Amino acid sequence: MARVCSGCECNYFEFIQKFYKNNEAAIAYLRDHGALPLEVICPNCKNICRYRAETHSWYCGATRKIHHRKKLCHYKVSDYKGSLLSGVKMEPYKVICFANHWLSKQWDYETLKQCLGLSEATGSVWQRYFAEVTEHWVDNQEPIGGPGVVVDIDETLFGKMKHEEGKSQSQIWVFGGIERDSKNYFIAPLEEPLTENLMSLILKYILPGTVIVSNRWNAYSPISDHDYVHQVINHSGDVTDKENAKAHTQSVELLFRDVQEWTVKPGNRPQFYKQYLARLLFQQQHTHSNINHYFFREVARMYPPDFETEDADVKEESNDHENQESEVSD
C-alpha cells in the first residue's frame, strides 16, 4: 500500500477547509495522487507538452525543421482525458469534496444539496462512479498468507429473510480469510454458483504454500488439490485438535465481527450489494485521516493517465493538423 503523502493526512472537516471552493488546490491534490498527469509527452514530437491552466489542457507547440522551414505541432489534449474527470462539467473541488463526504459515515444527499449545490440525480451518478472505485479496490486486494503462514477461512450469509414468502429479501454471501498471527485479512463477496467461485477467490487472495484452516464444507475439498496445506476443523463436538479449533473460531469471529454490524437496509437493491459491502470494507481498512489518500490512489489505479498512445479520434485530429501545419520561416 502506498505511503501517505507528506501533509496529506487530514480528517473530514480539515479536508473541507483545505479544498472547498479551491479548484487549484483540488487539481494539485489529484495530480499528487496520480489521478491527473504530472506531464504529457507529445505522441508526434516526443516533447514534453506545456500546460494551460485556463483551459485545463496540454499542448505541444514544438517546431521542427523541414527543408529550411519550421513547422509547428498542433497537438493538444485535455488534462482530464481518460481520468475520472473526463467529460465532467463539475468543478474539481466539488468532486473531491463529494468523495470526502461519500467516504464518511455521515453520508447523505441533503448535505450535497446545501454545501455543493448538487441535485440528487447528480449525486446518484457520482455515487455510482465512486462505488466502482471501491469495488475495484475489493477486486484487487493484496493476497495474504505464504509458505507456512496459517490462514483461517470462512464464509457467511448476511441479510434478512422474507418469512411470508420464504425468499431472500436482502442477502449476500461473503467469504474471507485472516492470517492467524498478523491478522492481515481479505473479505470479498461470494457470488453464485458458490462452489465454483469459492476456489477462484482462494487462488486469487491466498498465496501458495499457505496453511489453510477451514470448516468441513464440501466446497473446500479442492483446496488440497492445489499448492496449499489444508486443515479441517470439526465443530460438531468431537474435535481432536481443540487448540487449533479454538484459534480458528477466534480468528473467524475477528474477521466478521465488524462486518456483521453492516445490515442491508430496506430499499437497498440486490444488484448493488457488492457496492454497499465494498464501501464498508474500504471505510474499515482506512482511518478517517488517510481514507481520501488511499481512495484517490485507487482512482489513479483505475483511471491511470496515459497520453502516449493516441486513440483514433486524436490521430485523425493530429493528421488534419499535420496537413495544415503552420510554416514558420527561419
Disulfide bonds with the S-S distance in Angstrom:
none
